[in-house]
Amino acid sequence: MYLRLLEHTGTDAYDAVAGPWAAYAGAAYRERLATVAGLLGGPLPEQLDPQRARLHEDLWELYALSRVADALLLCFQPPGHDHWAGPGISGEQYPAFFTGLGMAPFEETAVFDPFLHEIVEVEQAADPAEPIRITGVVWPGLWLGGGVLFGRAGVRVRAGSRHAERGVADRSPLYWTFRRRHRPTVDPSMGWGSNSQWRTGFRVDVRTNTGDRLNILGDTHVDAVDADGAEALLTPAERRDLLRHRCLLRTPERADALAARPGWASDLYPYDWR
């Protein structure tokens, strides 16, 4: 489906590609997604280890579906980094497609929450200490089910520079993401061949009654970094921002040292952090 969306040239991507695909996938696909959501949202991360072999194909499938979402979202994003405006789809058709697969859309506009919200645009407040607040929703988020997040809602925000810096929080590389129109992205599939890239696992974030579990299948504490890697040049707070927001929010404290490492943003490997 992702490849068909890339090839589609009309403004009717939902009727021509997405809708027929969802109808073909049918109830069996919805049941598959519900089953994997139950597995991921249920036990503690360490109890998932014996299940990993059985989960591999489902995590690859969720990753492929996340690429479909990336393609469908392009038309809602400001121009900039990517020349492709994406397949034509309306603001109502995007959530309708995923609702048809059993997911639940949300916007959650009361309070900015990095678990639920991806920053698309920053309006810089005059007061550097002004907290981040949502000023508009660009696209809705999606729950896979059972507290398992599929995709965050895209939002415009207003914030002081101590909390979110315009040009960084909304334009620096976005990790665990394949494509955005307005900013560079980095995910573990990049650099692999046409077949191998589809063996990329989906990042799993789960909201529970006792707290949020981020990247639950990662096996490395966020502070256990390679002393020779670019991540060692980020402060602990910056690493936590990157894990929570999937990007940096402000110019790094050691920006000069990072600038001396060409390509450092692509060299960062946060995908095992939890």
LINJOSUL-V752487 format. One record per residue. N is the residue number from 1. SS is DSSP state (2 for helix, 1 for strand, 0 for the rest). BURIAL is 1 if it has 16 or more other ideal C-beta (glycine too) atoms within 10 Angstrom, else 0. D_LAST is the distance of its C-alpha to the last C-alpha in Angstrom with 2 decimals. Layout:
BEGIN
<<N & SS & BURIAL & D_LAST> <N & SS & BURIAL & D_LAST>>
END
This chain:
BEGIN
<<1 & 0 & 1 & 30.85> <2 & 2 & 1 & 28.75> <3 & 2 & 0 & 31.46> <4 & 2 & 1 & 34.17> <5 & 2 & 1 & 32.72> <6 & 2 & 0 & 32.81> <7 & 2 & 0 & 36.45> <8 & 0 & 1 & 37.56> <9 & 0 & 0 & 39.76> <10 & 0 & 0 & 41.03> <11 & 0 & 0 & 39.90> <12 & 0 & 0 & 39.71> <13 & 2 & 1 & 36.42> <14 & 2 & 1 & 35.80> <15 & 2 & 0 & 39.25> <16 & 2 & 1 & 39.47> <17 & 2 & 1 & 36.03> <18 & 2 & 1 & 33.40> <19 & 2 & 1 & 35.74> <20 & 2 & 0 & 37.46> <21 & 2 & 1 & 34.21> <22 & 2 & 1 & 32.90> <23 & 2 & 0 & 36.30> <24 & 2 & 0 & 36.25> <25 & 2 & 0 & 32.77> <26 & 2 & 0 & 34.13> <27 & 2 & 0 & 33.23> <28 & 2 & 0 & 31.78> <29 & 2 & 1 & 28.97> <30 & 2 & 0 & 28.27> <31 & 2 & 0 & 28.23> <32 & 2 & 1 & 25.79> <33 & 2 & 1 & 23.29> <34 & 2 & 0 & 23.91> <35 & 2 & 0 & 23.40> <36 & 2 & 1 & 20.00> <37 & 2 & 1 & 18.94> <38 & 2 & 0 & 20.23> <39 & 2 & 1 & 18.32> <40 & 2 & 1 & 14.89> <41 & 2 & 1 & 15.70> <42 & 2 & 0 & 17.31> <43 & 0 & 0 & 16.00> <44 & 0 & 0 & 13.03> <45 & 2 & 1 & 10.30> <46 & 2 & 0 & 12.17> <47 & 2 & 0 & 15.32> <48 & 2 & 1 & 14.42> <49 & 2 & 0 & 14.72> <50 & 2 & 0 & 18.53> <51 & 2 & 0 & 18.39> <52 & 2 & 0 & 16.54> <53 & 2 & 0 & 19.92> <54 & 2 & 0 & 21.30> <55 & 2 & 1 & 18.46> <56 & 2 & 0 & 18.54> <57 & 2 & 0 & 21.48> <58 & 2 & 1 & 20.28> <59 & 2 & 1 & 17.00> <60 & 2 & 0 & 19.36> <61 & 2 & 1 & 21.66> <62 & 2 & 1 & 19.17> <63 & 2 & 1 & 18.29> <64 & 2 & 1 & 22.06> <65 & 2 & 1 & 22.60> <66 & 2 & 1 & 20.13> <67 & 2 & 1 & 22.38> <68 & 2 & 1 & 25.31> <69 & 2 & 1 & 23.88> <70 & 2 & 1 & 23.34> <71 & 2 & 1 & 26.98> <72 & 2 & 1 & 28.35> <73 & 2 & 1 & 26.74> <74 & 2 & 1 & 28.31> <75 & 2 & 1 & 31.62> <76 & 2 & 1 & 30.19> <77 & 0 & 1 & 28.71> <78 & 0 & 0 & 30.73> <79 & 0 & 0 & 32.06> <80 & 0 & 0 & 30.95> <81 & 0 & 0 & 28.78> <82 & 0 & 1 & 29.62> <83 & 0 & 0 & 33.28> <84 & 0 & 0 & 32.84> <85 & 0 & 0 & 33.18> <86 & 0 & 1 & 31.94> <87 & 0 & 1 & 33.89> <88 & 0 & 1 & 35.94> <89 & 0 & 1 & 34.50> <90 & 0 & 0 & 35.10> <91 & 2 & 0 & 32.87> <92 & 2 & 0 & 33.98> <93 & 2 & 1 & 33.57> <94 & 2 & 1 & 29.88> <95 & 2 & 1 & 28.74> <96 & 2 & 1 & 31.72> <97 & 2 & 1 & 30.52> <98 & 2 & 1 & 27.15> <99 & 2 & 0 & 28.85> <100 & 0 & 1 & 31.09> <101 & 0 & 1 & 28.19> <102 & 0 & 1 & 27.32> <103 & 0 & 1 & 24.65> <104 & 1 & 0 & 25.11> <105 & 1 & 1 & 25.32> <106 & 1 & 1 & 24.57> <107 & 0 & 0 & 25.16> <108 & 0 & 1 & 24.27> <109 & 0 & 0 & 26.11> <110 & 0 & 0 & 26.70> <111 & 0 & 0 & 23.78> <112 & 0 & 1 & 21.30> <113 & 0 & 1 & 17.77> <114 & 0 & 1 & 14.99> <115 & 0 & 1 & 13.49> <116 & 0 & 1 & 16.98> <117 & 1 & 1 & 18.52> <118 & 1 & 1 & 18.56> <119 & 1 & 1 & 20.96> <120 & 1 & 1 & 23.91> <121 & 1 & 1 & 26.47> <122 & 1 & 1 & 26.65> <123 & 1 & 0 & 29.94> <124 & 1 & 1 & 30.06> <125 & 0 & 1 & 31.50> <126 & 0 & 0 & 34.13> <127 & 0 & 0 & 32.54> <128 & 0 & 0 & 29.47> <129 & 0 & 0 & 28.15> <130 & 0 & 1 & 28.44> <131 & 0 & 0 & 25.21> <132 & 0 & 1 & 23.80> <133 & 1 & 1 & 25.80> <134 & 1 & 1 & 26.28> <135 & 1 & 0 & 29.67> <136 & 1 & 0 & 29.50> <137 & 1 & 1 & 27.68> <138 & 1 & 1 & 27.87> <139 & 1 & 1 & 26.50> <140 & 0 & 1 & 25.15> <141 & 1 & 1 & 21.70> <142 & 1 & 1 & 21.35> <143 & 1 & 1 & 20.03> <144 & 1 & 1 & 19.89> <145 & 1 & 1 & 20.70> <146 & 0 & 1 & 19.65> <147 & 0 & 1 & 17.18> <148 & 1 & 1 & 15.40> <149 & 1 & 1 & 15.37> <150 & 1 & 1 & 17.20> <151 & 1 & 1 & 17.96> <152 & 0 & 1 & 17.97> <153 & 1 & 1 & 21.42> <154 & 1 & 1 & 22.76> <155 & 1 & 1 & 24.33> <156 & 1 & 1 & 26.61> <157 & 1 & 1 & 26.06> <158 & 1 & 1 & 28.08> <159 & 1 & 1 & 26.54> <160 & 0 & 1 & 27.57> <161 & 0 & 1 & 26.44> <162 & 0 & 0 & 24.45> <163 & 0 & 1 & 22.07> <164 & 0 & 1 & 22.27> <165 & 0 & 1 & 24.51> <166 & 0 & 1 & 26.60> <167 & 0 & 0 & 26.26> <168 & 0 & 1 & 22.68> <169 & 0 & 1 & 20.75> <170 & 0 & 1 & 22.87> <171 & 0 & 1 & 23.71> <172 & 0 & 1 & 21.11> <173 & 0 & 1 & 19.13> <174 & 1 & 1 & 16.90> <175 & 1 & 1 & 13.98> <176 & 0 & 1 & 13.12> <177 & 0 & 1 & 16.79> <178 & 0 & 1 & 19.97> <179 & 0 & 1 & 22.73> <180 & 0 & 1 & 23.85> <181 & 0 & 1 & 27.45> <182 & 0 & 1 & 27.03> <183 & 0 & 1 & 24.22> <184 & 0 & 1 & 22.78> <185 & 1 & 1 & 19.76> <186 & 1 & 1 & 17.58> <187 & 0 & 1 & 15.93> <188 & 0 & 1 & 15.75> <189 & 0 & 1 & 19.16> <190 & 0 & 0 & 21.04> <191 & 0 & 0 & 23.49> <192 & 0 & 0 & 23.94> <193 & 0 & 0 & 27.22> <194 & 0 & 0 & 28.38> <195 & 0 & 0 & 27.45> <196 & 2 & 0 & 24.38> <197 & 2 & 1 & 22.47> <198 & 2 & 0 & 22.57> <199 & 0 & 0 & 20.53> <200 & 0 & 1 & 17.31> <201 & 0 & 1 & 14.69> <202 & 0 & 1 & 13.87> <203 & 0 & 1 & 10.50> <204 & 0 & 1 & 10.25> <205 & 0 & 1 & 9.76> <206 & 1 & 1 & 11.82> <207 & 1 & 1 & 13.98> <208 & 1 & 0 & 15.52> <209 & 0 & 0 & 18.36> <210 & 0 & 0 & 16.36> <211 & 1 & 0 & 13.55> <212 & 1 & 1 & 10.94> <213 & 1 & 1 & 7.95> <214 & 0 & 1 & 5.80> <215 & 0 & 1 & 5.35> <216 & 0 & 1 & 6.25> <217 & 0 & 1 & 7.77> <218 & 0 & 1 & 5.38> <219 & 0 & 0 & 6.70> <220 & 1 & 0 & 6.06> <221 & 0 & 0 & 5.42> <222 & 0 & 1 & 5.77> <223 & 0 & 0 & 9.36> <224 & 0 & 0 & 10.10> <225 & 0 & 1 & 11.74> <226 & 0 & 0 & 14.92> <227 & 0 & 0 & 17.81> <228 & 0 & 0 & 19.81> <229 & 0 & 0 & 17.39> <230 & 2 & 1 & 17.56> <231 & 2 & 1 & 14.13> <232 & 2 & 0 & 15.93> <233 & 2 & 1 & 18.33> <234 & 0 & 1 & 15.95> <235 & 0 & 0 & 15.91> <236 & 2 & 0 & 12.96> <237 & 2 & 0 & 13.90> <238 & 2 & 1 & 14.06> <239 & 2 & 1 & 10.60> <240 & 2 & 0 & 9.39> <241 & 2 & 1 & 12.08> <242 & 2 & 1 & 11.04> <243 & 2 & 1 & 7.58> <244 & 2 & 1 & 9.65> <245 & 2 & 1 & 12.86> <246 & 0 & 1 & 12.06> <247 & 0 & 1 & 14.73> <248 & 0 & 1 & 16.26> <249 & 0 & 1 & 18.55> <250 & 0 & 1 & 21.05> <251 & 0 & 0 & 22.64> <252 & 0 & 1 & 20.58> <253 & 0 & 0 & 22.32> <254 & 0 & 0 & 22.87> <255 & 2 & 0 & 24.03> <256 & 2 & 0 & 27.03> <257 & 2 & 0 & 25.16> <258 & 2 & 1 & 22.91> <259 & 2 & 0 & 26.14> <260 & 0 & 0 & 27.53> <261 & 0 & 0 & 25.00> <262 & 0 & 0 & 26.19> <263 & 0 & 0 & 23.62> <264 & 2 & 1 & 20.68> <265 & 2 & 1 & 18.92> <266 & 2 & 0 & 19.14> <267 & 2 & 0 & 18.23> <268 & 0 & 1 & 14.80> <269 & 0 & 1 & 12.21> <270 & 0 & 1 & 8.77> <271 & 0 & 1 & 8.43> <272 & 0 & 0 & 6.58> <273 & 1 & 1 & 3.76> <274 & 0 & 1 & 0.00>>
END
